[in-house]
């Protein structure tokens, strides 16, 4: 029976168990509820250019409530957020623009796509509130991580998707390639996201009797940063960590006879992931990526002697989340 070493096995090295416990503790601590965070009391003034601006006012107030650095105030104001809708005549190019400013700061402006006033409000407030001088110099500056935790919980958006990819690894001095499919779930806010991924790759043609990698299955946690919180196209880079299962097939000698056997190995596998994401203004994002995995275990089959090597891998692929 081929040997399989799992990271939670009671014979697993103590350092590996401690690493898993440290990862779980860090994630739980980051997501734990905060003590009350200081927020900038913000009054809202909206000029929609029409008699009824209540709908836009509610939209702005709801978006403001999603930002952990500010809170809506109807009375005493530390800062005032002013929003105005400007409609340009078709003779001058046409279009609807949303402008805004915080107190006397330089205003910012975004163009409203047809039927997407909500997206324009979200984009405009992200820029305005992020650059509010009171936020940059107030109590929240001293507790940046607390602000990000609250932002992740309050304003985070869940995405689900799938990826197709090709994984390559050097096995016995030759390149083995396997096509794969992954299912993804993640929660994103502004310029970062946390996610989980389950992926499997399998060699479609395993008729070769030489040693090769025939299957790879991974279950990962991911943390990634984007190059921009507001751009439609942004680069990203992050860390992945989780379990990796490898299956090999190759020649061996059993009881004095040559045969082709299989061997498996599994364990903890951290790595790097980077790429480009497109269409971040829409509800469906496309992405291209590269991933490097560096397993902390060597594939060593003591029963049949099929394989004895460390097998890192590289994956290239594309996917969509929505």
N, C-alpha and C positions, 0 to 999 in steps of 0.2 A: 504493500500500500504506500503510495508516494507520501512524503512528509509535507504537512502544511503547518506553518507557524503563524498563529493569529496573535495580534497585539494584546488581546485581553486574556490570552492563555496564562494560567497560573505559573508557567515556567518562563514567561516573557521577562526580559530584563527589567529590573526596577526602574531604571531611567526612562524606559519607554512608557511605563504606567504613570510615572510622575508627569511626563510630558502631556499625556492625555488629560490627566486631572488638572494640570495648569491651564490647558486650552479651555476646558469646560468652565473653570472658575473665572477666567478672564472674560469669557462671553457673558456669563451670568452677572458679573459685576458691572459690565458695560451697559447691560440692559436693565439693571435694577432701577427702581424708582429713585428720583432725585429728591433731595430736600428742596424746599421752595426756592426757585431761582429768581433773581431780580430781573424784572422786565420793564421796558420803557413804556410808560403810559402814553398812548397814541390816540389823538383825535383824528377823525376822518372827515374830509370835505370833498364832495363829488359834484362836478358840473358836467352833466351829460349832454348839454346843448338842447334838451327837450324839457317839457313841463314835468314829466315824471322821471326822476332819477333814482327812485327807491330801489329798483331792481339792481342797478349797477352798484348802488351803495351797499346793498346786502352782499353782493358778490365780493366787493372789496373787503368788507368787514369779515366775511367768512374766510377769505384768504389770509387776512391779517392774523386771524386766530390760529392759523396753522404755523405761524412763525414763533419760535420759542423766545426770541429776543425782544418781542414787543407784545403789548396787550392793548385791547380796545378800551378807550376811556370816553365817557360821555360828559365828564366834568373837568377836573384838573388835568391839564395836558403837559407832559414833558416835551412832547414834540407833536407836530401836526402834519399829517399826510394829505396832500392835495392832489386829486386826480381829475383830469379833464379829457373829454372826448372831442376830437377835432375831425370834422368831415371835410375833405378836400373835394372841390368841384371836379367833374370829369374833364372840363376844359383845361384844368391845371394838372392833370394826371390821375385824379381820382384816388379814392381810398379813405379808410377810416384809421385814425391814429389815436393812441392812448398815451397821454403825457402825464407825468407826475413829478412831484418834488417833495422833499422833506424839509419843512421850514424854509430857510432862504438858500438852501443848497442848489447846485446846478441841476436843472430838470433832466429827466431821461424820457425817451420816447420809443414806443414799439408800434409796429403796424399790425392792425387787427386782421387776421385771415378771415374769410367768409365763414360765419357761424362759429367762430372760435374766440369770442370775447373772454371766456374763462381762461384760455391759455395765455392770452395777452396780459390779463390781470396777474396771473401767476408769474409770468416772466418779469413784468415791470416791478412788482413788489419784491421779488427776489433780489433785484439789483438795488432798488431804493433802500430797502431795510438793511441789506448787507453793508451798505456804505453810510448808514446813519452815524454821524459823529458821536452821538450819545451811546450807541452800541459799542463803538470802537474804543471809547474811553471809560465806559461805565463798569459796574461790578461784574458784568458777564464776561468781560475780557479776562478776568482772573480765573474763570472757571469755564474755559473753552470746551472741555470735554463734556461737562454737564449740559451745556447748550446743545452740543451735537447729539447727545443721547436723547434729549427731549425732542429735538427736531426729527430724529429718526423715528421715534414712536408716534409723534403727532402728525407729521407731514409726509411720512414715508409712503411710497406707492408700491404695491405688490405687482410683480410681473411673473409670467410663466411662459415657457418656451421650449424649443428643441434645437439641437445642433447636429450637424453631420460633420464628420472629420475623418482624417486619415492619420493613423499613428504609426510611427516608425521607430525601430529599435535595432541595435546591432546585436546579433545573436551568432555566436561562434564565428565572428569576423565578417558576417554577411548582413545586409540590411533586410529586415523583415518588416513588411507593411500590412496593416490591417484596417479595413473600413469600419467606422463606428457610428453610433447614434447615442445622443445624450438628452436627458430630460432635465430641465432647469427650473428652479423657483428662486426668486430673489426679492429683496425689499430695498428700494432705492430712494435716496433723497439728495437733491442738489448734486454734489460732486462725488458721492461714494455710494457703494451698495454692499450688502451682505447677501450671500446666497448659498444654496445647496445644489448639488449636481450628482446625478447617477448616470453613469455612462458604461457602455459595453462595446467592445470591438472584437471581431472574429475573422479569422482568415478564411476566405471563401474557398480556396483551393489548397488543401493540405496533403496533396498526393506526394510531395517531395519527401524523400526518406531522410534527408539531412536535418540536423537540428534546427528548429524554427519556433518562433512564438506563434501560437495558434489562437490564443484568447487573452484579452485584458479587460477586467471589470474594475471600475473605480466608484467610490462613494465619497464625495468631497464637501468640505466647507470652503467658501471663498469670501475674501474681502478685497475689494478693488476700489481704486481712485480714478476719477475722470479728469481730463485736462481742463475741462470747463463745466460749470454747472448750468450754463444757459445756452451754449452753442448747439446747433442742430447736429453737427458732427463733432465727435470728441474722441481722442485717444484714451485708452485706459490701461492700467497696469495693476496687478494685484498678486496676492498669495493664495495658494490652495493647499489644503491639507486634508488627509483622510485615509481610507483604506484602499489598497490596490491588490487585486488578485491576478496572478499570471499563470498561464497554462502553456506548457511546452510539449513538443513532440519531436522525437529523434531516435537514432539507432542506439542500441545497447547490447550487451552480452549477458544473457541469463541462462544459467545451467549449461554453459559452454556453447549456446546457440545464439546466433545473431537475430535480433528482432527489433521492431519499432514500437516504442512505448511512450506513454505520456507521464508528465510530472507537473506538479503544481507548487506554487509558493504564494504567500500572502503576508501582508503586514502594513505598517504605517508608511505613507508616501507623501512627503511635502513637495511643493513645486512652485513655479512661477507661471503667470498667465498675463498676456498683453495683447493688444489689438486695437481695432477702430470700431466705433459704434455710429450708426447712421440713423437719421430720422428721429432724433430725440424729441422733436416738437410734436410728433404724432403718437398715437396710442400703440403703434407697432414699430419696434426698433429692429433694424438689421445689424449684424455684426460679423466681422472676420477676426480670427484670433490665432495665436500660437500658444502652445502650452508645453512646458518642460517639467517632467516628473523625475524626482531623485529618490527612489525607494530606500528606506533605511535597512533593508534586508537583502541578502544575497539568495538567489535561487539555487539551492543546493539539495539535490535528491540523493539521500543516503541509501535508498532501497534499490534503485535500478541504475544509478549513475548516469541518467540521461543528460542532466544539466548541472553545471557548477559555475555560475557567473553572476555578477551584479548587472542588472538590466535597467538602466534609465531609458526614458523614451521622450520623443518629440511628437506633438500633434499639431496639425494644421487643419483649420475648418472654418465653417460659417454657420450662422444660425439666425433665429428670429425670436423675439420675446414680445409679449403683448399683455 
